[in-house]
Amino acid sequence: MNPRVVIARPALRSLLGHAAGVAKASRSEALGWLLGFFTEDAVYVADAAPCTRYRSQSRYGAEAEPAEEVALAARHPRAIGLVGLYHSHPFGSETEHARFHSHTDDATLRSRASRAEDYLSVVTDTKEATFFVLRRGRPLAVKPEVVDDVRCEDLLKRYTAEVSVRVSVEGEATTLPPLVAALAKDLRGRIDEAAAAGEVRGGRVRLPGLEGEATGSALRVKRHAGGVRAELELRLTPTVYLRRDGEEVLRAVREELHDDAAYLLHRAADGGELGDASYFEVPLGRLSVRMQSRLPVKAYRAPKRASVRRR
């Protein structure tokens, strides 16, 4: 069965405008990504994001810097984000039909479709666009529904959990990475255990055992005669957007919580050198989710103060 493809008119205008602008400026191929979400029977495209960093770019081919796509995907909560990619064939005057799917395009779509069955590949001649999905190993053109707008909150339900947790480890390490690794292992186990016993009540997700009294997020290390004690305090609000209630919500919240914790723990590991300090504290800042361009995005707010070291 072919998927229903729905694209917001501003997103379609954006990708066509980007392709036309690049063609006019350099007569080169343009690349970009389609942002939205999948449902059981449809692909919704809410926005289009142009590629700004290319590994290579010419009239007949282009390759984006992988880091740009990774960063773009990481901006959104789980189940929101990349649903396709687009590129241009800026040589419409040289061929009767420039919106074809090349062998290279086929290979790219096969790779993406292995992760998301209805992943989209869009080819534009800068004036019109043709949408493709993979079916039986071959690209199949599908006609999209162009609507005035696609808004995540109109089609998906928002689920969020309030997480406040403290974990600690004792050790002999004098550098932060091994201490953070030990804390991360303990934290992963506690998250999985809480999610297994979790409850979904409307748009709120309760995770037993992760509802403490932490007021912020920080790593604190104290030295004592037998070694060091590291304590991690986290306050997080994992947020996901899904079609309906069920076990899928708990799985998604668990994975989103793992992602958010890993992000802050990475900052903790890079927080500086412990050295011979008797007390060392690394404030970790705050993660939140807000709406931007019709889709939720994850925002990081840096801590107001720097690391504290006491001898």
BASE-156878 format. One line per 10 residues: number of its first residue (from 1); for each residue x, y, z of N, C-alpha, C. Coordinates in nm, 2 decimals. Example, Ala and Ser with C-alpha at 12.3 -4.5 7.8 and 13.67 -1.06 7.14 Angstrom:
1	1.32:-0.57:0.78:1.23:-0.45:0.78:1.32:-0.33:0.78; 1.28:-0.22:0.71:1.37:-0.11:0.71:1.29:0.00:0.79
//
This chain:
1	0.08:-0.12:0.00:0.00:0.00:0.00:0.09:0.13:0.00; 0.06:0.22:-0.09:0.13:0.34:-0.10:0.10:0.44:0.02; 0.19:0.51:0.07:0.16:0.60:0.18:0.09:0.72:0.14; 0.02:0.78:0.22:-0.04:0.91:0.20:0.07:1.01:0.24; 0.10:1.11:0.15:0.20:1.21:0.18:0.14:1.34:0.18; 0.15:1.41:0.30:0.09:1.54:0.32:0.20:1.64:0.35; 0.21:1.75:0.27:0.31:1.85:0.29:0.25:1.99:0.30; 0.31:2.06:0.40:0.26:2.20:0.42:0.31:2.29:0.30; 0.23:2.37:0.25:0.26:2.46:0.14:0.39:2.54:0.16; 0.41:2.60:0.28:0.53:2.67:0.31:0.66:2.59:0.30
11	0.65:2.46:0.33:0.76:2.37:0.32:0.79:2.34:0.17; 0.69:2.33:0.09:0.71:2.30:-0.05:0.77:2.43:-0.12; 0.72:2.54:-0.08:0.78:2.67:-0.13:0.92:2.69:-0.09; 0.95:2.65:0.03:1.09:2.66:0.08:1.19:2.58:0.00; 1.15:2.45:-0.02:1.25:2.36:-0.10:1.26:2.41:-0.24; 1.15:2.45:-0.30:1.16:2.50:-0.44:1.25:2.63:-0.45; 1.22:2.72:-0.35:1.30:2.84:-0.35:1.45:2.82:-0.32; 1.48:2.73:-0.23:1.62:2.70:-0.21:1.69:2.64:-0.33; 1.62:2.55:-0.40:1.68:2.49:-0.52:1.70:2.59:-0.63; 1.60:2.68:-0.65:1.61:2.78:-0.75:1.72:2.88:-0.72
21	1.73:2.92:-0.59:1.84:3.01:-0.55:1.98:2.96:-0.57; 2.00:2.83:-0.54:2.13:2.77:-0.56:2.16:2.76:-0.71; 2.06:2.72:-0.79:2.08:2.71:-0.93:2.11:2.84:-1.00; 2.05:2.95:-0.95:2.08:3.08:-1.00:2.21:3.13:-0.97; 2.25:3.10:-0.84:2.38:3.15:-0.79:2.50:3.08:-0.85; 2.49:2.94:-0.86:2.61:2.87:-0.89:2.58:2.75:-1.00; 2.45:2.74:-1.04:2.41:2.63:-1.13:2.45:2.50:-1.07; 2.45:2.49:-0.94:2.48:2.36:-0.87:2.36:2.29:-0.82; 2.38:2.16:-0.79:2.27:2.09:-0.72:2.25:2.13:-0.58; 2.13:2.14:-0.53:2.10:2.18:-0.39:2.05:2.06:-0.32
31	2.08:2.05:-0.19:2.03:1.94:-0.10:1.96:2.00:0.02; 1.87:1.92:0.07:1.80:1.96:0.19:1.72:1.85:0.25; 1.66:1.88:0.37:1.59:1.77:0.44:1.44:1.81:0.46; 1.36:1.71:0.47:1.22:1.73:0.50:1.19:1.69:0.64; 1.12:1.77:0.71:1.10:1.75:0.86:0.96:1.74:0.89; 0.93:1.64:0.97:0.79:1.61:1.00:0.78:1.49:1.09; 0.68:1.40:1.05:0.66:1.28:1.13:0.58:1.18:1.05; 0.60:1.05:1.09:0.53:0.94:1.03:0.41:0.90:1.12; 0.30:0.86:1.06:0.19:0.80:1.13:0.17:0.66:1.06; 0.07:0.59:1.11:0.05:0.45:1.06:0.03:0.45:0.91
41	-0.04:0.55:0.85:-0.07:0.55:0.71:-0.03:0.67:0.64; 0.05:0.76:0.69:0.08:0.88:0.62:0.22:0.93:0.67; 0.27:1.02:0.58:0.40:1.09:0.61:0.36:1.24:0.60; 0.38:1.31:0.71:0.35:1.45:0.72:0.48:1.53:0.71; 0.49:1.63:0.62:0.60:1.72:0.61:0.56:1.86:0.65; 0.62:1.90:0.76:0.58:2.03:0.81:0.68:2.14:0.77; 0.81:2.10:0.74:0.91:2.21:0.71:1.02:2.15:0.63; 1.09:2.23:0.56:1.21:2.19:0.48:1.33:2.27:0.53; 1.44:2.20:0.55:1.57:2.27:0.59:1.67:2.25:0.49; 1.73:2.36:0.44:1.83:2.36:0.33:1.97:2.31:0.39
51	2.04:2.24:0.31:2.18:2.20:0.35:2.26:2.33:0.34; 2.35:2.35:0.44:2.44:2.47:0.44:2.59:2.43:0.43; 2.61:2.30:0.46:2.75:2.26:0.45:2.77:2.13:0.36; 2.84:2.15:0.26:2.85:2.04:0.16:2.99:1.98:0.16; 3.00:1.85:0.15:3.13:1.78:0.14:3.17:1.80:-0.01; 3.08:1.79:-0.10:3.11:1.82:-0.24:2.98:1.87:-0.31; 3.00:1.95:-0.41:2.88:2.01:-0.48:2.92:2.05:-0.62; 2.84:2.00:-0.72:2.86:2.04:-0.86:2.72:2.04:-0.92; 2.72:2.06:-1.05:2.60:2.07:-1.12:2.52:1.93:-1.13; 2.60:1.83:-1.12:2.54:1.69:-1.14:2.55:1.61:-1.02
61	2.58:1.66:-0.90:2.58:1.58:-0.78:2.62:1.67:-0.66; 2.58:1.62:-0.55:2.62:1.70:-0.42:2.61:1.60:-0.31; 2.70:1.62:-0.20:2.70:1.54:-0.08:2.71:1.63:0.04; 2.62:1.62:0.13:2.62:1.70:0.25:2.72:1.65:0.35; 2.77:1.74:0.44:2.85:1.70:0.55:2.77:1.62:0.65; 2.80:1.50:0.68:2.72:1.41:0.77:2.68:1.48:0.90; 2.78:1.56:0.95:2.75:1.62:1.09:2.63:1.71:1.08; 2.60:1.77:0.97:2.49:1.87:0.96:2.36:1.79:0.98; 2.35:1.68:0.91:2.23:1.60:0.92:2.21:1.54:1.06; 2.32:1.49:1.12:2.31:1.44:1.26:2.26:1.55:1.35
71	2.32:1.67:1.34:2.28:1.78:1.43:2.13:1.81:1.41; 2.09:1.81:1.29:1.95:1.84:1.26:1.85:1.74:1.32; 1.89:1.61:1.31:1.81:1.51:1.36:1.80:1.52:1.52; 1.91:1.55:1.58:1.92:1.56:1.72:1.84:1.68:1.78; 1.80:1.77:1.70:1.73:1.89:1.75:1.58:1.86:1.79; 1.53:1.74:1.75:1.39:1.72:1.77:1.37:1.60:1.87; 1.26:1.60:1.94:1.23:1.48:2.02:1.21:1.36:1.94; 1.21:1.24:2.00:1.20:1.11:1.93:1.06:1.11:1.86; 1.07:1.05:1.74:0.95:1.03:1.65:0.92:1.16:1.57; 0.99:1.27:1.59:0.98:1.39:1.52:1.11:1.41:1.45
81	1.11:1.47:1.33:1.23:1.51:1.26:1.24:1.47:1.12; 1.35:1.40:1.08:1.37:1.37:0.94:1.28:1.27:0.88; 1.20:1.30:0.78:1.11:1.21:0.71:1.15:1.20:0.56; 1.25:1.27:0.52:1.29:1.26:0.38:1.40:1.36:0.35; 1.45:1.35:0.22:1.55:1.45:0.18:1.51:1.49:0.04; 1.56:1.61:0.00:1.53:1.66:-0.14:1.66:1.70:-0.20; 1.66:1.70:-0.33:1.77:1.75:-0.41:1.72:1.80:-0.54; 1.80:1.88:-0.61:1.76:1.94:-0.73:1.84:1.88:-0.85; 1.78:1.89:-0.96:1.85:1.86:-1.09:1.84:2.00:-1.17; 1.94:2.08:-1.15:1.92:2.22:-1.21:1.96:2.22:-1.36
91	1.92:2.13:-1.43:1.95:2.13:-1.58:1.83:2.10:-1.66; 1.72:2.15:-1.62:1.59:2.12:-1.68:1.59:2.16:-1.83; 1.66:2.26:-1.87:1.66:2.30:-2.01:1.73:2.21:-2.10; 1.81:2.11:-2.04:1.89:2.02:-2.12:1.82:1.89:-2.14; 1.71:1.86:-2.07:1.65:1.74:-2.08:1.50:1.76:-2.07; 1.42:1.67:-2.13:1.28:1.68:-2.13:1.22:1.67:-1.99; 1.28:1.58:-1.91:1.23:1.55:-1.78:1.34:1.54:-1.68; 1.36:1.65:-1.60:1.47:1.65:-1.51:1.44:1.59:-1.37; 1.31:1.56:-1.35:1.27:1.51:-1.21:1.27:1.36:-1.21; 1.38:1.30:-1.25:1.40:1.15:-1.25:1.48:1.11:-1.13
101	1.47:0.98:-1.10:1.54:0.93:-0.98:1.66:0.85:-1.04; 1.78:0.89:-1.02:1.90:0.83:-1.07:1.93:0.71:-0.99; 2.03:0.63:-1.04:2.08:0.51:-0.97:2.14:0.55:-0.83; 2.21:0.67:-0.83:2.26:0.71:-0.70:2.15:0.75:-0.60; 2.04:0.81:-0.66:1.92:0.84:-0.57:1.86:0.72:-0.52; 1.85:0.61:-0.61:1.79:0.48:-0.57:1.87:0.43:-0.45; 2.00:0.43:-0.46:2.08:0.37:-0.35:2.07:0.45:-0.22; 2.06:0.58:-0.23:2.04:0.66:-0.11:1.90:0.63:-0.05; 1.80:0.62:-0.13:1.67:0.59:-0.08:1.66:0.46:-0.01; 1.72:0.36:-0.07:1.72:0.22:-0.01:1.79:0.23:0.13
111	1.90:0.30:0.14:1.96:0.31:0.27:1.87:0.38:0.37; 1.80:0.48:0.33:1.72:0.55:0.43:1.59:0.47:0.46; 1.54:0.40:0.36:1.41:0.33:0.38:1.44:0.21:0.47; 1.56:0.16:0.49:1.59:0.05:0.58:1.57:0.10:0.72; 1.57:0.23:0.75:1.54:0.28:0.88:1.40:0.33:0.90; 1.34:0.38:0.79:1.20:0.43:0.79:1.14:0.39:0.66; 1.04:0.30:0.66:0.99:0.24:0.54:0.94:0.35:0.44; 0.87:0.45:0.49:0.81:0.55:0.40:0.89:0.67:0.39; 1.02:0.66:0.41:1.11:0.77:0.39:1.10:0.83:0.25; 1.10:0.96:0.24:1.07:1.03:0.11:1.20:1.07:0.04
121	1.20:1.07:-0.09:1.30:1.12:-0.17:1.24:1.22:-0.27; 1.27:1.34:-0.27:1.21:1.44:-0.35:1.31:1.50:-0.45; 1.27:1.50:-0.58:1.36:1.56:-0.68:1.29:1.68:-0.74; 1.36:1.79:-0.75:1.30:1.91:-0.81:1.39:1.96:-0.92; 1.32:2.02:-1.02:1.39:2.09:-1.13:1.39:2.24:-1.10; 1.36:2.28:-0.98:1.35:2.41:-0.93:1.22:2.48:-0.95; 1.13:2.42:-1.03:1.00:2.47:-1.05:0.89:2.38:-1.00; 0.91:2.25:-1.01:0.82:2.15:-0.96:0.90:2.04:-0.89; 0.82:1.96:-0.81:0.89:1.86:-0.73:0.82:1.72:-0.75; 0.89:1.61:-0.76:0.83:1.48:-0.77:0.88:1.40:-0.64
131	0.78:1.34:-0.58:0.80:1.27:-0.45:0.81:1.12:-0.48; 0.91:1.05:-0.42:0.93:0.91:-0.43:0.93:0.84:-0.30; 0.88:0.71:-0.30:0.91:0.62:-0.19:0.96:0.49:-0.24; 1.01:0.41:-0.16:1.07:0.28:-0.21:0.96:0.17:-0.20; 0.94:0.10:-0.30:0.85:-0.01:-0.30:0.91:-0.13:-0.39; 0.92:-0.24:-0.32:0.98:-0.36:-0.38:1.12:-0.33:-0.44; 1.19:-0.25:-0.37:1.33:-0.22:-0.41:1.34:-0.11:-0.52; 1.23:-0.05:-0.56:1.24:0.04:-0.67:1.16:0.17:-0.62; 1.21:0.29:-0.67:1.14:0.42:-0.64:1.00:0.42:-0.71; 0.91:0.46:-0.63:0.77:0.48:-0.68:0.73:0.63:-0.66
141	0.69:0.69:-0.77:0.64:0.83:-0.76:0.50:0.83:-0.69; 0.49:0.92:-0.59:0.36:0.94:-0.52:0.32:1.09:-0.53; 0.19:1.11:-0.54:0.15:1.25:-0.55:0.11:1.30:-0.41; 0.17:1.41:-0.36:0.15:1.46:-0.23:0.02:1.54:-0.22; -0.04:1.55:-0.10:-0.14:1.64:-0.08:-0.08:1.77:-0.02; -0.10:1.88:-0.09:-0.04:2.01:-0.04:-0.15:2.08:0.04; -0.12:2.11:0.16:-0.22:2.17:0.25:-0.16:2.30:0.30; -0.24:2.39:0.36:-0.20:2.52:0.41:-0.09:2.50:0.52; -0.11:2.41:0.61:-0.02:2.39:0.72:-0.02:2.25:0.77; 0.09:2.21:0.83:0.09:2.08:0.91:0.15:2.12:1.05
151	0.07:2.10:1.15:0.11:2.13:1.28:0.11:2.00:1.37; 0.22:1.98:1.43:0.24:1.86:1.51:0.13:1.85:1.62; 0.10:1.96:1.69:0.01:1.95:1.80:-0.13:1.92:1.76; -0.16:1.94:1.63:-0.30:1.91:1.58:-0.32:1.76:1.55; -0.21:1.69:1.53:-0.21:1.55:1.48:-0.16:1.45:1.58; -0.07:1.49:1.67:-0.01:1.40:1.77:-0.03:1.45:1.91; -0.02:1.36:2.00:-0.05:1.39:2.14:0.09:1.41:2.21; 0.10:1.51:2.30:0.22:1.53:2.37:0.22:1.46:2.50; 0.33:1.39:2.53:0.35:1.31:2.65:0.48:1.36:2.72; 0.47:1.38:2.85:0.59:1.43:2.92:0.60:1.37:3.06
161	0.72:1.36:3.11:0.74:1.31:3.24:0.83:1.41:3.32; 0.81:1.42:3.45:0.89:1.50:3.53:0.99:1.41:3.61; 1.12:1.42:3.58:1.22:1.33:3.63:1.31:1.41:3.72; 1.33:1.36:3.84:1.42:1.42:3.94:1.49:1.31:4.01; 1.62:1.30:3.99:1.69:1.18:4.04:1.83:1.21:4.08; 1.88:1.13:4.18:2.02:1.14:4.23:2.08:1.01:4.22; 2.20:0.99:4.17:2.27:0.87:4.18:2.42:0.90:4.22; 2.48:0.81:4.29:2.62:0.83:4.33:2.70:0.70:4.32; 2.83:0.72:4.31:2.92:0.61:4.31:3.05:0.64:4.39; 3.11:0.54:4.45:3.24:0.56:4.52:3.34:0.50:4.43
171	3.46:0.56:4.43:3.57:0.51:4.35:3.70:0.57:4.38; 3.80:0.53:4.31:3.94:0.58:4.33:3.98:0.67:4.21; 3.90:0.69:4.11:3.93:0.76:3.99:3.96:0.91:4.02; 4.05:0.97:3.96:4.09:1.11:3.98:4.06:1.19:3.85; 3.99:1.13:3.75:3.95:1.20:3.64:3.80:1.18:3.62; 3.73:1.27:3.55:3.59:1.27:3.54:3.53:1.15:3.45; 3.59:1.12:3.34:3.52:1.02:3.25:3.49:0.89:3.31; 3.58:0.82:3.39:3.54:0.70:3.45:3.43:0.71:3.56; 3.43:0.82:3.63:3.33:0.85:3.73:3.19:0.86:3.66; 3.19:0.94:3.55:3.07:0.96:3.47:3.02:0.83:3.41
181	3.11:0.75:3.36:3.07:0.62:3.30:3.00:0.53:3.41; 3.05:0.53:3.53:2.99:0.45:3.64:2.86:0.51:3.67; 2.84:0.64:3.68:2.71:0.70:3.71:2.61:0.67:3.60; 2.66:0.67:3.47:2.57:0.65:3.36:2.52:0.51:3.36; 2.60:0.41:3.40:2.56:0.27:3.41:2.45:0.25:3.51; 2.47:0.31:3.63:2.37:0.31:3.74:2.24:0.37:3.69; 2.25:0.49:3.63:2.14:0.57:3.59:2.06:0.49:3.48; 2.12:0.43:3.39:2.05:0.35:3.28:1.96:0.24:3.34; 2.02:0.17:3.44:1.94:0.07:3.51:1.82:0.12:3.58; 1.83:0.24:3.64:1.72:0.30:3.71:1.61:0.35:3.62
191	1.66:0.40:3.50:1.56:0.45:3.40:1.48:0.33:3.35; 1.55:0.22:3.31:1.48:0.10:3.26:1.38:0.04:3.36; 1.42:0.04:3.48:1.34:-0.02:3.59:1.21:0.07:3.61; 1.23:0.20:3.61:1.12:0.29:3.62:1.02:0.29:3.51; 1.08:0.28:3.38:0.99:0.27:3.27:0.91:0.14:3.26; 0.97:0.03:3.31:0.90:-0.10:3.32:0.77:-0.09:3.41; 0.78:0.00:3.51:0.67:0.01:3.61:0.59:0.14:3.58; 0.62:0.21:3.47:0.56:0.34:3.45:0.41:0.33:3.42; 0.35:0.45:3.43:0.20:0.46:3.40:0.18:0.59:3.32; 0.09:0.57:3.22:0.05:0.68:3.14:-0.09:0.73:3.18
201	-0.10:0.86:3.22:-0.22:0.92:3.26:-0.25:1.04:3.18; -0.33:1.03:3.08:-0.35:1.14:2.99:-0.22:1.17:2.92; -0.17:1.30:2.93:-0.05:1.33:2.86:0.07:1.33:2.96; 0.05:1.28:3.08:0.15:1.27:3.18:0.20:1.12:3.20; 0.33:1.11:3.21:0.39:0.98:3.23:0.46:0.97:3.37; 0.42:0.88:3.45:0.47:0.87:3.58:0.58:0.76:3.58; 0.70:0.79:3.63:0.81:0.69:3.63:0.85:0.67:3.78; 0.80:0.57:3.85:0.83:0.55:3.99:0.98:0.53:4.01; 1.02:0.60:4.12:1.17:0.59:4.15:1.25:0.70:4.09; 1.19:0.78:4.00:1.26:0.89:3.94:1.19:1.02:3.97
211	1.12:1.03:4.09:1.04:1.14:4.13:1.10:1.20:4.26; 1.22:1.24:4.26:1.29:1.29:4.38:1.27:1.44:4.40; 1.37:1.50:4.46:1.37:1.64:4.49:1.48:1.72:4.43; 1.54:1.67:4.32:1.65:1.74:4.26:1.59:1.88:4.20; 1.67:1.98:4.23:1.62:2.12:4.18:1.69:2.16:4.05; 1.80:2.09:4.01:1.87:2.12:3.89:1.95:2.00:3.85; 2.05:2.02:3.76:2.13:1.92:3.71:2.28:1.96:3.73; 2.35:1.87:3.80:2.49:1.90:3.83:2.57:1.77:3.87; 2.69:1.77:3.85:2.78:1.66:3.89:2.87:1.72:4.00; 2.87:1.64:4.12:2.96:1.69:4.23:3.05:1.57:4.27
221	3.17:1.61:4.29:3.27:1.51:4.33:3.34:1.55:4.45; 3.34:1.47:4.56:3.41:1.50:4.68:3.52:1.40:4.71; 3.63:1.45:4.75:3.74:1.36:4.78:3.74:1.33:4.93; 3.77:1.20:4.96:3.78:1.16:5.10:3.90:1.06:5.12; 3.92:1.02:5.24:4.04:0.94:5.27:4.05:0.81:5.18; 3.93:0.75:5.15:3.93:0.63:5.08:3.92:0.64:4.93; 3.91:0.76:4.88:3.90:0.79:4.73:3.81:0.90:4.71; 3.71:0.89:4.62:3.62:1.00:4.58:3.48:0.94:4.58; 3.39:1.04:4.60:3.25:1.01:4.59:3.19:1.10:4.48; 3.13:1.05:4.38:3.07:1.13:4.28:2.92:1.12:4.28
231	2.85:1.23:4.28:2.70:1.23:4.29:2.65:1.31:4.17; 2.56:1.25:4.10:2.49:1.31:3.98:2.35:1.35:4.02; 2.31:1.47:4.00:2.18:1.52:4.02:2.12:1.56:3.89; 2.00:1.51:3.85:1.94:1.54:3.72:1.80:1.58:3.74; 1.76:1.69:3.68:1.62:1.72:3.67:1.59:1.74:3.52; 1.50:1.65:3.47:1.47:1.64:3.32:1.32:1.63:3.30; 1.28:1.68:3.18:1.14:1.67:3.14:1.14:1.60:3.00; 1.16:1.47:2.99:1.15:1.40:2.86:1.01:1.42:2.80; 1.01:1.46:2.67:0.89:1.49:2.60:0.88:1.42:2.47; 0.77:1.35:2.44:0.76:1.28:2.31:0.62:1.32:2.25
241	0.61:1.30:2.12:0.48:1.32:2.05:0.44:1.20:1.98; 0.33:1.14:2.01:0.29:1.01:1.95:0.14:1.02:1.91; 0.10:0.92:1.83:-0.04:0.92:1.78:-0.14:0.88:1.89; -0.11:0.79:1.97:-0.21:0.74:2.07:-0.14:0.68:2.19; -0.22:0.65:2.30:-0.16:0.59:2.42:-0.12:0.45:2.40; -0.04:0.39:2.49:-0.01:0.25:2.49:0.14:0.23:2.53; 0.18:0.11:2.53:0.32:0.08:2.57:0.42:0.16:2.49; 0.39:0.19:2.37:0.48:0.27:2.28:0.52:0.40:2.35; 0.43:0.46:2.43:0.46:0.58:2.50:0.57:0.56:2.60; 0.56:0.46:2.68:0.66:0.43:2.78:0.80:0.40:2.71
251	0.80:0.33:2.60:0.92:0.30:2.53:0.98:0.43:2.48; 0.90:0.51:2.42:0.95:0.64:2.37:1.01:0.73:2.48; 0.93:0.74:2.59:0.98:0.83:2.70:1.11:0.77:2.76; 1.12:0.64:2.77:1.24:0.58:2.82:1.36:0.62:2.73; 1.34:0.60:2.60:1.45:0.63:2.51:1.49:0.78:2.51; 1.39:0.86:2.51:1.41:1.01:2.51:1.48:1.04:2.64; 1.45:0.98:2.75:1.52:1.01:2.88:1.66:0.96:2.87; 1.69:0.85:2.81:1.82:0.80:2.79:1.90:0.91:2.71; 1.84:0.95:2.60:1.91:1.05:2.52:1.94:1.18:2.59; 1.84:1.23:2.67:1.86:1.36:2.74:1.97:1.34:2.85
261	1.96:1.23:2.92:2.06:1.21:3.02:2.20:1.19:2.96; 2.21:1.12:2.85:2.34:1.11:2.79:2.40:1.24:2.74; 2.31:1.33:2.69:2.36:1.46:2.65:2.42:1.54:2.77; 2.35:1.54:2.88:2.41:1.61:3.00:2.53:1.54:3.05; 2.53:1.41:3.05:2.65:1.33:3.10:2.77:1.36:3.02; 2.75:1.37:2.89:2.86:1.41:2.80:2.93:1.54:2.84; 2.84:1.64:2.88:2.89:1.77:2.92:2.96:1.75:3.06; 2.91:1.66:3.14:2.97:1.64:3.27:3.11:1.58:3.25; 3.13:1.49:3.16:3.26:1.42:3.14:3.36:1.53:3.08; 3.31:1.63:3.01:3.40:1.73:2.96:3.41:1.85:3.05
271	3.37:1.84:3.18:3.36:1.95:3.27:3.49:2.01:3.32; 3.60:1.94:3.29:3.73:2.00:3.34:3.81:1.89:3.41; 3.92:1.93:3.46:4.01:1.84:3.54:3.98:1.84:3.69; 3.97:1.73:3.75:3.95:1.72:3.89:4.07:1.76:3.97; 4.19:1.72:3.92:4.31:1.75:3.98:4.32:1.71:4.12; 4.37:1.80:4.21:4.38:1.76:4.35:4.27:1.83:4.43; 4.17:1.88:4.37:4.06:1.95:4.44:3.99:1.85:4.54; 3.95:1.90:4.65:3.88:1.82:4.75:3.73:1.82:4.72; 3.69:1.92:4.64:3.55:1.93:4.60:3.54:1.99:4.46; 3.46:1.93:4.37:3.45:1.97:4.23:3.31:1.96:4.19
281	3.26:2.07:4.13:3.12:2.07:4.09:3.11:2.12:3.95; 3.03:2.05:3.87:3.00:2.09:3.73:2.85:2.11:3.71; 2.81:2.23:3.70:2.67:2.26:3.67:2.64:2.21:3.52; 2.53:2.15:3.49:2.50:2.09:3.36:2.40:2.16:3.28; 2.34:2.27:3.33:2.24:2.34:3.24:2.11:2.27:3.24; 2.03:2.31:3.14:1.89:2.26:3.13:1.84:2.23:2.99; 1.77:2.12:2.97:1.71:2.09:2.84:1.56:2.11:2.85; 1.51:2.16:2.74:1.36:2.19:2.73:1.32:2.16:2.59; 1.18:2.16:2.57:1.13:2.14:2.44:1.03:2.25:2.41; 1.04:2.31:2.29:0.95:2.42:2.26:0.91:2.41:2.11
291	0.80:2.47:2.07:0.76:2.47:1.94:0.83:2.57:1.85; 0.87:2.53:1.73:0.94:2.62:1.64:0.91:2.57:1.50; 0.86:2.66:1.41:0.83:2.62:1.27:0.74:2.50:1.27; 0.64:2.50:1.35:0.53:2.39:1.35:0.58:2.26:1.41; 0.70:2.25:1.45:0.75:2.12:1.51:0.82:2.15:1.64; 0.82:2.06:1.74:0.89:2.07:1.86:1.04:2.06:1.84; 1.12:2.14:1.91:1.26:2.13:1.90:1.32:2.13:2.04; 1.43:2.07:2.06:1.50:2.06:2.19:1.59:2.17:2.20; 1.59:2.24:2.32:1.67:2.36:2.34:1.76:2.33:2.47; 1.88:2.37:2.46:1.97:2.36:2.58:2.00:2.50:2.63
301	1.99:2.51:2.76:2.02:2.64:2.83:2.15:2.61:2.91; 2.25:2.68:2.88:2.38:2.66:2.95:2.36:2.71:3.10; 2.44:2.65:3.19:2.43:2.69:3.33:2.48:2.84:3.35; 2.43:2.90:3.45:2.46:3.04:3.48:2.60:3.06:3.54; 2.65:2.95:3.60:2.78:2.96:3.66:2.88:2.85:3.61; 3.00:2.87:3.62:3.10:2.78:3.57:3.13:2.67:3.68; 3.22:2.58:3.65:3.25:2.48:3.74:3.32:2.54:3.87; 3.30:2.47:3.98:3.35:2.51:4.11:3.46:2.41:4.15; 3.58:2.46:4.19:3.68:2.37:4.24:3.74:2.43:4.37; 3.74:2.34:4.47:3.79:2.38:4.60:3.91:2.29:4.64
311	4.01:2.34:4.69:4.13:2.26:4.73:4.11:2.22:4.87
//
